[in-house]
Structures are given as structure tokens and as C-alpha cells.
């Protein structure tokens, strides 16, 4: 485990951040079908609470109303049985000679309401029952109804019964010792009570639903207003994430407007602004440090060119000396010349990168990439005759606007990379193609490939893969860094795909317009050089 300041800590942190971002992106993609924002979650919580409270209040209200209504019906039932007792008096209610007159003993009484059921029950389950119609007439009940009334316990308490063809009723049965086993049963309908209870339940549900919708509408507006600073934080973070923070002088002026820093959201915005200020300060310090490094590299490279040229010149002058030199001196002078050449190339590469980092403008002339590729491949063939070289050009024009020496260096560096880092007999193919408004340059080889651990740092400066890709050495580690820097300076893109037996570098550059292509060389001459180069 590395710590701040240890070698590799920054790279490890970037890799961990990238892995976290990838996991977050994957999780977000899984939840994309049903996104649950904070706004929706708050509204869902409010809705659940309102539904629960409304349900509890509604159920309790309906239950209390129903109980109260049944209580009032029971009171009316008690009054009805009292009237029946007064009408009968102390005489035992016998069954008159005409059985049809039995229910009338308790129904033909002033105050008994329509729909009342009555029955006289003699011991032995002999029942005579009747009811009062809407017109006030007393009619007998069939036997199936009479049996239900006869089953009511004679305990003087109201009971709920279901009477066939009549519905639910509240019934009460009473008896006296002097009645010789005869009991009186009276029942009042529950239809009105049930209808009122149902109507109340529907009314409560409608009112609760309307109140819920109104509360959600108002709550949505309130929550949206309360979370608007969070939306500002999100928008600001989004804008900051789109800024090119990896290089250059970054003007990080984005800030979150904070109206009240006393709230939680306000404190979040204040903390976010403070963090952006620290980031801006760090970016400014980084840019100043990079500028110092670039100036130092450029100045050092420029200053080293003269002494390196002098060393090389004195070495050549010594070799041209008329006298015969000892073999070891000749060898030493040869090594001095070769190393001075290598150091000169390294200094030139560093100077070029420093100039590109400073953002110096490159030339913008029409460049025939076909001619550049053919000539560069001819040079590569001369430098590496033990490789198999091939070039493929399209019929369409491959002209770009740019700096020809720099673009030539891109092609030469890619070809040199394939030559140096692959064994003898490797096939190297350089091809050009048109892809819409882009010119695509690819350099492929069938060498051993690039190790996966080098893929992420392949285009960085002083990145070396000699120990993995070849038995040779001699790379400065700046060739591919120059390729990327030059291509990006031309508003292009470079990428690599590699595996065992197949490595492909792809460079994409904006194609020149038709007017600029007219300046380029005609394809016929290019075809001629292709034949000579391959």
C-alpha cells in the first residue's frame, strides 16, 4: 500500500478512481430503467406517510361512525321492544286462535317503524313471525325467515343476523318467567346504517386521494425549491467535469451560488466552492511548475545543442587527423561520435516536446500523406532490411493540413518503433485510408505484441518496452510521446491495439479541403514511388 509522497501513489490513485468511476457507471446503467432521485424519494416518503395517516384516520372515522350508528339503531330497537312489552303488559303473550294474528301483537303498536320484523317464539321452536311493510301493513314471514328469528338468544342483548331475502338486521329477544316460555323477537334493518357507512368510507377515500394529490403537488414544488441549490451544485460539478483539467492553464471560475449558508444545502454549496478554490489553486501551482520544467527543458536542450555539436565536430576532426591513431583511440572516438549523435537526437526530441507543450503554432500547409508515408517507409526499409515492409495507399486523396516535417516525424517514429521493438523477419504494413472527413494512417506488425501493463503508459515520455518486446535496446522512450504530441497538435487522435502476433497503431487526422488537395502531388507520381520503395 502506497502513501502520499511514495513513488507510484498518484498512478495508483488514478487507477483506483477510474475503477470506482467504472463501477459507478455500471451501477448507474443498471438503475437507469428506474431512476430514484432524491426528489422522487422524498415525494415517495411523503406519499407513504400521507397514505398511512389518511388510512388510519379514515378507518378509525368509519369504524367510529359505524359503531355510533349501530348504537343508535340498538337504542331504537330497545325502544321498540319496550313498546312491545308495554303493549303486552303482564299477560303472557299466547298464540291466539288465528295464528296469523300472532305477530300483530307486537307490530300493530304505535311507533313501530316500517321494516321491523317480529316473532313470537314458543318453547318447542314454534315460531310465528311477521313484518311491517312500507304501507304499514303487517304480513307474515315465510318459515325460512321465521327460523332465523327463532334462533336469536333471548338474553335481551342486540345481535346482528342475516335474514334471507331481507339482508342484515339487528335483533333482540326477550322473555319473562310469567310468559310461560314464550319470547318476543324484534329486528330492525341495518341497510341504512351500512349504506351510510359505505358512503362515508367512499367520501373519506375521495377526500384523502384529493388531499394526497394536492399535498404531493405542493410538496413537489417545495422539495424542488429546497433542492434547487443541489441542482446548482450538480450543474456546476458537471461543467467542471467537462473542463480540460489535465494540462494547460485552467481558468476554474465556476462557483455555486449560495443564498443561505446556514442551511444544510447552503453549507454543502459553501464547502463545494471552497473545494473548487483549492483545486483552482492546485491547478495554478501545477501549471506554474510545469512551465518552469518546460522552460528548463527547452533552455537546457537549446544550450546542450552547441556543446554536443562541438563534441561531435572535434571527434570527427580527430578522426580526420593525418597521423595513424591507435585502435583503442579509434574505437573511443567512434563511441564518442555515436553517443553524441544519440544525445543530439534526444536533445532535439526534448526540445520539440517542450515547444509543443508551450503551444507553439505549427505550419498549416497541404501535406500529401501518401508521399510522406512512401518516403518514410523507404528510409525504414534501408534502416531495417531484415524486416518485410509494405505500403498500401487508397485511390482517394490523402491530403491533410499541417506541418510536413512534424507529420513525417510521426510516420518515421511509428515505423522505427515497429523496427526496433520486433524481431527480424517481422512484417510491417503502413497503410492510408479515408474515413469520412479524416485521413487514417495505420502501422501494423505481426511481432510479439505489447504487454498489457504497458498499454496505459505507452504514449508517455520515457516509456520503455524494450525488455518485453525485443531483445534489442536503444530506445529513448520519447518516440511515441512525440507521435501523440504532434498528432494532438494537428487536432488528431492516436490509438493502439495490440495482441500476440498483431499490433496496430492508428492515427486519425482531419482531411484537407478540396482546394488544399489541389496543391498536393497527383496520385500517379506517388504510385511510381510506391513501386520503388517496396
C-alpha positions, 0 to 999 in steps of 0.5 A: 500500500502506497502513501502520499509522497511514495513513488507510484501513489498518484498512478495508483490513485488514478487507477483506483478512481477510474475503477470506482468511476467504472463501477459507478457507471455500471451501477448507474446503467443498471438503475437507469430503467428506474431512476430514484432521485432524491426528489422522487424519494422524498415525494415517495416518503411523503406519499407513504406517510400521507397514505398511512395517516389518511388510512388510519384516520379514515378507518378509525372515522368509519369504524367510529361512525359505524359503531355510533350508528349501530348504537343508535339503531340498538337504542331504537330497537330497545325502544321498540321492544319496550313498546312491545312489552308495554303493549303486552303488559303482564299477560303472557303473550299466547298464540291466539286462535288465528295464528296469523294474528300472532305477530300483530301483537307486537307490530300493530303498536304505535311507533313501530317503524316500517321494516321491523320484523317480529316473532313470537317464539314458543318453547318447542321452536314454534315460531310465528313471525311477521313484518311491517311493510312500507304501507304499514301493513303487517304480513307474515314471514315465510318459515325460512325467515321465521327460523332465523328469528327463532334462533336469536338468544333471548338474553335481551342483548342486540345481535346482528343476523342475516335474514334471507331475502331481507339482508342484515338486521339487528335483533333482540329477544326477550322473555319473562318467567310469567310468559310461560316460555314464550319470547318476543323477537324484534329486528330492525334493518341495518341497510341504512346504517351500512349504506351510510357507512359505505358512503362515508368510507367512499367520501373519506377515500375521495377526500384523502386521494384529493388531499394526497394529490394536492399535498404531493403537488405542493410538496413537489414544488417545495422539495424542488425549491429546497433542492434547487441549490443541489441542482446548482451544485450538480450543474456546476460539478458537471461543467467542471467535469467537462473542463480540460483539467489535465494540462494547460492553464485552467481558468476554474471560475465556476462557483455555486451560488449560495443564498443561505449558508446556514442551511444544510444545502447552503453549507454543502454549496459553501464547502463545494466552492471552497473545494473548487478554490483549492483545486483552482489553486492546485491547478495554478501551482501545477501549471506554474511548475510545469512551465518552469520544467518546460522552460528548463527543458527547452533552455537546457536542450537549446544550450546542450545543442552547441556543446554536443555539436562541438563534441561531435565536430572535434571527434570527427576532426580527430578522426580526420587527423593525418597521423595513424591513431591507435585502435583503442583511440579509434574505437573511443572516438567512434563511441564518442561520435555515436553517443553524441549523435544519440544525445543530439537526437534526444536533445532535439526530441526534448526540445520539440516536446517542450515547444509543443507543450508551450503551444507553439503554432505549427505550419498549416500547409497541404501535406500529401500523406501518401508521399510522406508515408512512401518516403518514410517507409523507404528510409525504414526499409534501408534502416531495417532490411531484415524486416518485410515492409509494405505500403498500401495507399487508397485511390482517394486523396490523402491530403491533410493540413499541417506541418510536413516535417512534424507529420513525417516525424510521426510516420518515421517514429511509428515505423522505427518503433515497429523496427526496433521493438520486433524481431527480424523477419517481422512484417510491417504494413503502413497503410492510408485510408479515408474515413469520412472527413479524416485521413487514417494512417495505420502501422501494423506488425505481426511481432510479439505484441505489447504487454498489457501493463504497458498499454496505459503508459505507452504514449508517455515520455520515457516509456520503455518496452524494450525488455518485453518486446525485443531483445534489442535496446536503444530506445529513448522512450520519447518516440511515441510521446512525440507521435501523440504530441504532434498528432494532438497538435494537428487536432488528431487522435492516436490509438493502439491495439495490440495482441500476440502476433498483431499490433496496430497503431492508428492515427486519425487526422482531419482531411484537407479541403478540396482546394488544399488537395489541389496543391498536393502531388497527383496520385500517379507520381506517388504510385511510381514511388510506391513501386520503388520503395517496396 
